[in-house]
Amino acid sequence: LVSLKAPTCVLLSPQKEFIAFGYEAEDLYSELALDENHYDHYFFKRFKMVLHESRKLSRTILIKDDKGKEAPALDLFAQVIRYLKNHLLSALDTKGTTVNNKDIHWVLTVPAIWTDSAKQFMREAANKAGILTEQLTICLEPEAASLYCQHLPTTKLMGNPGTQSFLSNSSGTKYMIIDLGGGTADITIHQKQCDGTLKELHRPTGGPWGGTKVDEAFHQMIIKIVGASCFQKFKDDFKADDLDIHRELETKKRTIKPESNSKITIKLPVSLVTTFEEETGEKMKEVIQQMQYANKMTWQTDKLRMEADLFKELFKEPVNMLVEHLQELMKRDNLTDISTLLMVGGFSESPMMLDAVMKSFPDKKVIVPEDAGLAVLKGAVLFGHKPQSITIRKARYTYGINISPPFVRGDHSPARKVTIDGVDRVKDVFKKYIQCDQDIRVGEAVSGRHVTIKSNQSEMLLKIFASEDPSPKYVTDNSCEYLGKVVVKLPEAKERLKVDVKMIFGETELMVEAKESTTGKVYSSYFDFL
């Protein structure tokens, strides 16, 4: 196996029914492709990135497979979660361990930089897969890894000198968790508290700088040689061979070292050379000799030989993006004294990434736990047992609700003035509940009271917004993003009614509770990010 973690890929039947996940999905799809029986099947890979990249996420969003065919993303995620759930139950049963489903609490991990919409999307996919809301916890991946490393013996930690002292660090110690996965780099900063819990010092940051950036750079290099149309034709006609390239590259990514100076041999399918020569009428060897790669690369039948420095160039973008981002973070006033960088995730096992971070921050302890790719998985189990291990988080956004207060000349824009029930009001005002980067204790509730603006109002619609601006004035400001709503049903009444709202922050998800004061009825389940 290339990795203990299965690749994020799934194979569906022509009827969009689940067939296989991970390595099994890759192998079955390769077999189908060899017999040319794959055209009607659906093969999705690296589909988690859809939730990170989608600016407007909804329950109806579609996701494209490798042939451009579409399927509902919510169904796809639900099918995978259902498979993983059943896989565990089956494994327990095989070992003679009978566990009642209602006795299991499930922990679903997500990147910390995902939006609230993406987190709710995953929760709903889990619900659709048969996991009840009350039996589910959403866990942020770097937080899980951080917890895991608190419990590791020093012999399981690798890195530069000073690694051994990580576990003995006293309260007040600040450290950064760098979770490098296939798609994203996810960065969180923690401080140890005197009671052993952790405090978040900065809201999660990161970007699409995972291991797939190396794959993309390699593909671009091949495209420069064979051309985009030729490479696409190869990918369309030889699916099994395309998967072989991916696996070969995955192995090389994990083994290339900064000090490597001998040539790198990458096994490439003959079908790629054949496709190129049939499409262009040129010889691959002759074309390479006329290019910028002439002295750095040779391509003989099924073997691409390249200078080590050329292969290392493929890491340039993710390395530069990550290092620049970390340098900017450490310039912040409260982060200049970070002592330790903790690298987890599959891509952190790359010697190239570890070396780049160590050389860029020589005054920091850089730690990579053994089985770094499994740190999140193991830490999620710890988080499920002790979610209170992280007591304080930073608010990622400024959160608030859309209100229409009385119009005040000089304070409000006349263009926003409306008259409702004989009262001049201003529409779309952002009522702030919490400010971005504010410390929030787990489970802390911020309360506010709202009054209906019309008599005989049958419901109150509370629209929740988020902004990266510390103090937005109107919900229509460019920085504001609509997150969702809570609908509060109101009893019949001639007078104006009061609704008490609580925003509960600090968990891995934002919760909103609205209580109608006359009846005492509480509304929260209708809160909707999608």
PyMOL commands that set and color helices and strands:
alter all, ss='L'
color gray80, all
select helices_A, chain A and resi 22-34+49-53+73-94+101-103+116-128+133-135+141-150+154-156+163-165+212-226+228-237+239-255+270-280+284-289+308-329+333-335+346-349+351-360+372-385+387-389+414-416
alter helices_A, ss='H'
color red, helices_A
select strands_A, chain A and resi 9-12+18-21+42-45+62-64+70-72+106-110+136-140+157-159+174-180+185-192+198-207+264-267+297-300+303-306+340-344+365-369+390-394+398-403+417-420+423-426+429-434+439-441+445-451+459-467+480-489+498-504+511-516+522-523
alter strands_A, ss='S'
color yellow, strands_A
deselect
rebuild
show_as cartoon
